[in-house]
Amino acid sequence: MTKNMSFRLLVVDDDPLIRESLPMAIPDSWQVQSYAHPKDLELNQNFHGAMIDMHYGDTHNAEGLKVIEKIHARHPHLEIIAMSGDLNRDLMERSLKAGASRFLAKPLNPDEVYLTLEKIESYFLLQRAAQRATTPSVAWISQSEASQKIKKQIAELKSEKGPILLEGETGTGKEVTALLLHQQNTEGPLIAINIAAIPENLFESEFFGHVKGAFTGADQNKMGLAEAANGGTLFIDEIEALPLTQQVKLLRFLESGEVKRVGSKQSIQVDCLVVIATNKKLEDMVKKGEFREDLLWRINGKKIVLPPLRERMEDLSLLCKHFFSQDRIRQKTMSDDALEMLKEYHWPGNIRELKRCCEQLMIHAPLPILRKEDVIKILKPSTTTTSLTDGALEKLDFSKGLQALVQEYEAKIVKSVFDSHGEIDEVAKILQISRSSLYKKIKDYNLDRSN
C-alpha cells in the first residue's frame, strides 16, 4: 500500500496547548487544521480524521456532542475521536452514539494519539487500495458491511504486537488478509509456511532450521522459516494440521521469540509479526484433545473471523469485475441474469472458487457478454461415476489382497478428481477430506500434480 501521501486532521479544542502540541505528537504524514471554537469550524474541507474536545470554556455542557453530530452528518465515513478529561461513562457512550469512533482521555498520551492516527491511516489506505483494485496490488475488494468490518479490524491491528489469528473457511481470503497485515506493519520479508504440506518429522528442521550434522542428510547449516522472517512477517497457514507433539515447540517460540536450530545449543532472537490461519474451530479441537489449550490462548488474543462469500453477496459483482480485469486479452462484461445465477450459488469454495469460475468464464464463454447459460455450464456439478461391473470384478487380481485393491481404487479416484479440477482446495472439498489428508494421499500414491 502506498504511503507517500498526506492526511489532514481536524482539531477542535479551546486549549491552545493542545492545538500547539498535537502537530508534534502525530505521524509525519498528517497535517493539522485546528480551531479554538466550533463556531469557527468550516466543514467544506476534506479531512481524514477529526479530534473533538467535548467541553468548551468553563461550561460543563458537552457541546462537543453537537459538533460530532454535525461533522458526522456531513462526513459519515470520517473517523472522529472525542476527547475529554471528564471520563463519565454516559458522556463517553453518548459521544459514540453521536458519531465518534473512539474516545481519548485527557491529558492526552502522545503515544496513544500517534498509534490511533496510524490505525486511521491504515484503514484509509485499505479503502483506497480497494477502489484501485484494477492494479496488480493486493486489496480487499468489497462494499458489504461485513467486509468493511474486516478492513476496520485489519487497520486496528496496525503496530500491535503478538500473534494474530485468522479464522475462516477455505477460500475466504486469509492469505490476502495476511498480506495486508504484513504491508501495513513491516517492510521486511513475508515468509509463508503451510503446516499441512510439511511432514511431521520435518517440521522442526523447516521451521527452526538445523546445523550441519544434526541428523542424517544434514550436510550443511540451514536457516529455518521463522529465522528467515526476522524483521518481517511469518504467515503460518493451516495451524490445525500441526501435531500435538510440535505445538508445544511453536508455543515456546511465540512466548520467547527465540529460535534454536536443530542440533544447536545457541538461541537466536527473532522479531517478526506472526499471522496464523485456520479453517477449523480451534475451540472444538481443544475439546476433542486435538489442539493445545495453552497454544489457543496464546494465539486467540487478536483474532479476525473472515466471513464466507455467501454472507457478503454484495461484494460478488465487484469481485467478478476485479477477476475479469486481470485478463488483459479478453474484454467481457456480465449480463444481469448471469450475475443473478452467480448469486444463487452457495459458493462452498468461497472467493477462491469464484476466481476459478471467472477464469473459466473468460476462457470458455463464446460471446463478449457473459450469459446465464455460460454460468450454468461452469457451476453445474460434474460427476464422474465409476462402477465395478461383474466383468471388472473378474479382472481384479485378488491375490493382492483387499487392502491393496482398495488403495489402488482410492488412488484412481483421487487422480480422477485432480484431472478434472486440479486445485488442492477443490479436490479436498469434493472428496470431503482435509487438505492434510489429501497431501498424505498424494505422497502415498505418488500422484503427479504437475498438471
C-alpha positions in Angstrom: 0.0 0.0 0.0 1.3 3.4 -1.0 2.0 5.7 1.9 3.6 8.6 0.2 0.6 10.9 0.7 -0.5 13.4 3.3 -3.5 13.1 5.6 -5.5 16.0 7.1 -6.6 16.1 10.8 -9.3 18.4 12.0 -8.9 19.5 15.6 -11.5 21.5 17.6 -10.2 22.4 21.1 -10.2 25.7 23.1 -7.0 24.7 24.8 -4.1 26.4 23.0 -1.6 23.9 24.4 -3.4 21.0 22.7 -3.6 22.9 19.4 0.1 23.7 19.5 1.5 20.4 20.8 -0.6 18.0 18.6 1.4 18.5 15.4 4.5 17.3 17.3 2.7 14.1 18.5 1.3 12.8 15.3 2.9 10.9 12.3 4.7 13.0 9.8 2.2 12.1 7.1 -0.5 14.1 8.9 -1.2 17.9 8.8 -3.3 19.6 11.4 -6.1 22.2 10.8 -7.2 23.4 14.3 -10.0 25.6 15.6 -10.4 27.1 19.0 -14.2 27.1 18.9 -16.9 25.2 16.9 -18.3 28.5 15.6 -15.2 28.9 13.5 -15.4 25.5 12.0 -15.5 25.1 8.2 -16.9 21.7 7.0 -16.4 22.3 3.3 -12.8 20.9 3.5 -11.9 17.2 3.2 -10.4 15.6 6.3 -9.2 12.0 7.0 -9.7 12.3 10.8 -11.0 14.6 13.5 -10.3 15.2 17.2 -13.1 17.0 19.0 -13.0 18.3 22.6 -16.2 17.6 24.4 -16.2 20.8 26.6 -15.6 24.5 25.9 -14.6 27.2 28.3 -16.0 26.9 31.9 -19.2 25.2 30.9 -19.8 21.5 31.9 -22.2 21.1 29.0 -20.9 18.6 26.4 -21.1 21.0 23.5 -18.7 18.6 21.6 -21.6 16.2 21.1 -23.3 18.7 18.8 -20.0 19.2 16.9 -19.6 15.5 16.4 -23.2 15.1 15.2 -22.7 18.0 12.8 -19.4 16.6 11.4 -20.8 13.0 11.2 -23.9 14.2 9.3 -21.7 15.9 6.8 -18.9 13.3 6.6 -20.4 10.0 7.7 -17.3 8.0 7.0 -14.9 10.3 8.8 -13.0 8.8 11.8 -13.9 11.1 14.7 -12.1 11.0 18.0 -13.8 12.5 21.1 -11.5 14.0 23.8 -12.2 14.9 27.4 -10.8 14.9 30.9 -14.3 14.0 32.2 -14.4 10.2 32.0 -18.1 10.0 32.7 -19.3 6.7 31.2 -22.6 8.2 30.0 -20.7 11.0 28.2 -18.4 8.6 26.5 -21.2 6.4 25.3 -23.2 9.4 24.0 -20.1 10.5 22.0 -20.1 7.1 20.3 -23.8 7.4 19.5 -23.2 10.9 18.1 -20.7 9.5 15.6 -17.3 9.3 17.3 -15.4 6.1 16.6 -13.3 6.3 19.9 -12.8 8.3 23.0 -9.4 9.5 24.3 -8.8 10.6 27.9 -7.1 13.9 28.7 -4.4 14.6 29.4 -3.6 13.0 26.0 -1.0 10.3 25.8 1.2 11.2 22.8 1.9 7.5 22.1 -1.8 6.7 22.1 -2.6 9.6 19.8 0.2 8.6 17.4 -1.0 4.9 17.3 -4.6 6.0 16.8 -3.8 8.1 13.8 -1.7 5.3 12.4 -4.7 3.0 12.5 -6.9 5.6 10.8 -4.3 6.0 8.1 -4.1 2.2 7.6 -7.9 2.0 7.2 -7.9 4.8 4.7 -5.1 3.1 2.7 -7.1 -0.2 2.7 -10.1 1.6 1.3 -8.0 3.4 -1.3 -6.4 0.1 -2.4 -9.8 -1.5 -2.9 -11.0 1.4 -5.0 -7.9 1.0 -7.3 -8.1 -2.8 -7.4 -7.7 -2.9 -11.2 -4.0 -2.7 -10.5 -2.0 -5.8 -9.5 -1.7 -4.6 -5.9 -3.4 -6.7 -3.2 -6.7 -5.3 -1.9 -9.7 -6.5 0.0 -12.4 -6.0 -2.7 -15.7 -5.0 -1.0 -18.6 -2.8 -0.4 -20.6 -5.0 2.0 -20.9 -4.2 5.7 -19.2 -7.5 6.6 -16.1 -6.6 4.5 -15.9 -3.1 5.9 -15.8 -4.6 9.3 -12.8 -6.8 8.2 -10.9 -3.8 6.8 -11.5 -1.9 10.0 -10.2 -4.8 12.1 -7.1 -5.1 9.9 -6.4 -1.4 10.4 -7.0 -1.7 14.2 -4.1 -4.2 14.3 -1.6 -1.6 12.9 1.6 -1.7 15.1 0.1 -4.2 17.5 2.4 -6.9 19.0 1.7 -10.6 19.4 0.3 -13.2 17.1 -2.8 -12.6 15.0 -5.2 -15.4 14.3 -7.3 -15.5 11.1 -10.2 -17.9 11.1 -12.4 -18.7 8.1 -13.5 -21.3 5.7 -11.2 -22.3 2.8 -11.0 -19.6 0.2 -12.3 -16.7 2.3 -9.2 -14.5 1.9 -6.9 -15.5 4.7 -3.8 -15.1 2.5 -4.9 -11.7 1.3 -5.6 -10.6 4.9 -2.1 -11.8 6.0 -0.5 -9.8 3.2 -2.4 -6.7 4.1 -1.4 -7.1 7.7 2.2 -7.5 6.6 2.1 -4.5 4.3 0.8 -2.1 7.0 3.1 -3.3 9.8 6.5 -4.0 8.3 8.7 -3.6 5.2 10.6 -6.8 5.9 10.2 -10.2 4.3 6.9 -12.2 4.2 7.6 -15.8 4.9 4.7 -18.3 4.4 4.6 -21.8 5.7 1.7 -24.3 5.1 1.6 -26.8 8.0 -0.5 -29.3 6.2 2.2 -29.6 3.5 5.1 -30.4 5.9 5.6 -34.0 7.2 5.6 -34.1 11.0 9.2 -35.4 11.1 10.4 -32.4 9.1 8.6 -29.6 10.9 11.4 -28.7 13.3 14.0 -28.6 10.6 11.8 -26.5 8.3 10.5 -24.1 11.0 13.6 -23.7 13.2 16.4 -24.8 10.8 19.3 -27.1 11.6 23.1 -27.2 11.8 25.4 -29.4 9.8 25.5 -33.0 11.2 22.3 -32.6 13.3 20.9 -35.7 11.6 21.5 -38.0 8.7 21.4 -35.9 5.5 22.1 -32.6 7.2 25.2 -31.9 5.2 25.1 -28.1 5.8 23.6 -25.4 8.0 20.1 -24.4 7.2 18.1 -21.3 8.2 14.6 -22.1 9.3 11.5 -20.2 8.1 11.0 -18.5 11.5 14.5 -17.1 11.4 14.1 -16.0 7.8 11.1 -13.9 8.8 13.1 -11.8 11.2 12.2 -8.1 10.7 9.1 -9.1 8.7 6.1 -11.4 8.9 5.7 -15.1 9.4 2.5 -16.4 8.0 1.6 -19.9 9.4 -1.3 -21.4 7.4 -3.5 -24.4 8.5 -2.3 -24.4 12.1 -4.9 -27.1 12.8 -2.7 -29.6 11.0 0.2 -29.2 13.4 0.6 -32.3 15.5 0.3 -32.0 19.3 3.9 -33.0 19.7 5.0 -30.0 17.7 2.5 -27.5 19.1 4.5 -27.1 22.3 7.6 -26.1 20.3 5.6 -23.4 18.4 4.1 -22.2 21.7 7.7 -21.8 23.1 8.7 -19.7 20.1 5.6 -17.5 20.3 6.3 -16.8 24.0 10.0 -16.2 23.9 10.7 -15.2 20.3 13.7 -17.5 20.4 14.7 -19.9 17.7 17.1 -22.8 18.3 18.3 -24.7 15.2 18.1 -28.5 15.4 21.4 -29.7 16.8 22.5 -26.3 18.1 22.7 -25.1 21.7 22.6 -21.4 20.7 19.4 -19.4 20.6 18.6 -16.7 18.1 16.2 -13.9 18.9 13.6 -13.3 16.2 11.4 -10.2 16.0 8.6 -10.6 13.5 4.8 -10.3 13.1 3.2 -13.7 13.4 0.0 -14.3 11.5 -1.7 -17.7 11.9 -4.6 -19.0 9.8 -7.0 -21.8 10.3 -10.2 -23.1 8.6 -11.2 -25.0 11.7 -12.8 -24.0 15.0 -9.8 -24.5 17.3 -12.0 -24.3 20.4 -13.8 -27.5 19.2 -10.4 -29.1 18.5 -9.3 -28.3 22.1 -12.4 -30.0 23.5 -11.5 -33.1 21.4 -7.9 -33.1 22.7 -6.6 -32.3 19.2 -5.2 -28.8 20.0 -3.4 -27.5 23.0 -5.5 -25.1 25.1 -2.4 -23.0 26.1 -1.5 -22.5 22.5 -5.0 -21.4 21.7 -4.9 -18.9 24.5 -1.6 -17.5 23.1 -2.9 -17.0 19.6 -6.5 -16.1 20.2 -6.0 -12.6 21.6 -6.1 -10.8 18.3 -8.5 -12.6 16.1 -10.2 -11.8 12.8 -13.1 -14.1 11.6 -13.4 -13.9 7.8 -16.9 -14.2 6.5 -17.8 -16.7 3.8 -18.7 -15.4 0.4 -22.4 -16.3 0.9 -22.5 -13.7 3.7 -21.1 -10.9 1.6 -23.0 -11.3 -1.7 -22.9 -7.5 -2.1 -19.2 -7.9 -3.0 -19.8 -10.5 -5.7 -20.2 -8.1 -8.6 -17.0 -6.1 -7.6 -15.1 -9.3 -7.2 -16.1 -10.6 -10.6 -15.1 -7.3 -12.2 -11.7 -7.5 -10.4 -11.1 -11.0 -11.6 -12.2 -10.2 -15.2 -9.9 -7.2 -15.3 -6.9 -9.5 -14.7 -7.4 -11.0 -18.1 -5.5 -8.5 -20.3 -6.5 -10.1 -23.6 -10.3 -10.8 -23.4 -12.7 -8.0 -22.6 -16.1 -9.2 -21.5 -19.0 -7.9 -19.5 -21.6 -9.8 -17.4 -25.3 -9.8 -18.0 -27.8 -9.3 -15.2 -29.1 -12.8 -15.4 -25.6 -14.2 -15.3 -24.9 -12.2 -12.1 -28.1 -13.4 -10.5 -27.2 -17.0 -11.3 -23.8 -16.5 -9.5 -25.6 -15.0 -6.5 -27.9 -18.1 -6.3 -24.9 -20.4 -5.9 -23.8 -21.4 -2.4 -20.0 -21.0 -3.1 -18.6 -23.7 -0.8 -15.1 -22.8 -2.1 -15.7 -19.1 -1.5 -13.6 -16.4 -3.2 -11.0 -19.0 -4.5 -13.8 -20.9 -6.2 -15.3 -17.6 -7.6 -11.9 -16.7 -9.1 -11.6 -20.1 -10.8 -15.2 -19.7 -12.1 -14.4 -16.2 -13.5 -11.2 -17.5 -15.2 -13.2 -20.3 -16.8 -15.9 -17.9 -17.9 -13.4 -15.7 -19.6 -11.9 -18.7 -21.5 -15.0 -20.7 -22.5 -17.8 -18.1 -22.9 -18.3 -17.6 -26.7 -19.7 -14.0 -26.6 -18.3 -10.7 -25.3 -21.3 -10.8 -22.9 -21.3 -13.5 -20.2 -24.8 -15.1 -20.1 -26.8 -17.2 -17.6 -26.2 -20.3 -19.7 -22.4 -19.7 -19.6 -22.5 -19.6 -15.8 -24.6 -22.8 -15.7 -22.1 -24.7 -17.7 -19.3 -23.8 -15.3 -21.2 -24.2 -12.0 -23.1 -27.4 -12.9 -21.6 -30.2 -10.8 -19.5 -32.5 -13.0 -19.9 -36.0 -11.8 -17.9 -39.0 -12.9 -19.5 -42.3 -11.9 -17.3 -45.4 -11.9 -18.8 -48.7 -11.1 -17.4 -52.2 -10.7 -19.3 -54.4 -13.0 -19.2 -58.2 -12.9 -16.7 -58.1 -15.8 -14.5 -55.6 -13.9 -14.6 -57.8 -10.8 -13.3 -60.7 -12.9 -10.3 -58.7 -14.0 -9.2 -57.8 -10.5 -6.1 -59.5 -9.1 -7.4 -60.7 -5.8 -4.0 -62.1 -4.9 -3.0 -58.6 -4.0 -5.4 -58.6 -1.0 -8.3 -56.3 -0.1 -6.2 -53.5 1.3 -4.0 -53.2 -1.8 -7.1 -53.3 -4.1 -8.9 -50.6 -2.1 -5.8 -48.4 -2.1 -5.4 -48.8 -5.9 -9.1 -47.8 -6.4 -8.7 -44.9 -4.0 -5.7 -43.7 -5.9 -7.7 -43.8 -9.2 -10.5 -41.8 -7.6 -8.1 -39.1 -6.3 -6.3 -38.9 -9.6 -9.6 -38.6 -11.5 -10.8 -35.7 -9.4 -7.4 -34.0 -9.8 -7.6 -34.4 -13.6 -11.0 -32.7 -13.7 -10.4 -29.9 -11.1 -6.7 -29.5 -10.5 -6.6 -27.5 -7.3 -5.9 -28.8 -3.8 -8.8 -27.0 -2.1 -11.4 -28.0 -4.7 -10.2 -31.7 -4.7 -10.3 -31.8 -0.9 -13.8 -30.2 -0.9 -15.1 -32.7 -3.4 -13.6 -35.7 -1.6 -14.7 -34.3 1.7 -11.3 -34.7 3.4 -8.9 -32.3 4.9 -6.0 -30.8 2.9 -3.5 -32.5 5.2 -5.2 -35.9 4.5 -5.1 -35.1 0.8 -1.4 -34.2 0.9 -0.7 -37.5 2.5 -2.6 -39.5 -0.1 -0.7 -37.6 -2.9 2.5 -38.7 -1.3 1.4 -42.2 -0.6 0.1 -42.8 -4.1 2.9 -40.9 -5.8 0.4 -38.8 -7.7 1.8 -36.3 -10.2 0.3 -32.9 -9.5 2.3 -31.0 -12.2 -0.7 -30.9 -14.5 
